């Protein structure tokens, strides 16, 4: 049985959707993560009131993350 961290490791190089505890949703290409779920994302977009804001490359601190999911390419 795979641990959640193993599943996220398999998602490296793929687009993921991240929802933060404050309600913000962002999507980007997962480049790296650690055991605290700190995540390095590239080509990041934040969805805010049906408009997309490009953020480039960001680091998300793991304790701000509510959930992470694969992003559906058809939504982009």
N, C-alpha and C positions, 0 to 999 in steps of 0.2 A: 504494500500500500504506500502510495506516495504522500509525502508531506506537502502542505501548501507551498512551502518555500521551493520544493522540487518542481512543482507545477509552474511557478513563476520563473524559475531558472530556464525552463523549456520555452518560455515566452520571450526570452531575450532576442532582440532583433525584430520583434513583431510589435504592431500597434496595440496598445492597451488603453482601456478607459479607467480612469481613476476618479472616484468620488471622495471628496474631502469632508471632514466632520462639519465644516461650516456650510456645506451644501454645494460648493463649487465642483463642477465637473470638467475634467481636462482629459485630453487624449494625446498620446505621443508614442514614439518608438522606445521601448524599454531597452536601455543599453547596459545597465548594471543595477544590482541591488545587494543589500547585506542582510544579516540575520535580524536586524532591527526594522527591516522593510523600508529603509531609506532607499529611494529610487532615483536613478539618473535617467531622465527622459529627453529625447531629442525630437525636433520637428513638432513641438507641442502647440496645441490649440485649446483655448478655453472657450466653452460654450456658455454664452451669457445672453439670456432673452432672445434666443433664436439667431444670434449673430456670433461669429467665430472671431476670436482674438488670437493672433499668432504670438506665442511667447518664446519661441526658439528652443534653447536648451535650458532645462531646469533640474534642480535637485529637490525632491520632496522628502521631508522628514517623515519617517514611518509612523510616528504617533499622531500625525494629522490625517492619516488615511482611514476612511470608513470601509471602502472595498475597492478591489481591482478586478477587472474583467477583460477578456479579449474584446477588442473593438471590431465591429462588423464593417468590412471594407465597403459594403453597399451603402452605408450611412454617410460616407464621406463625399 
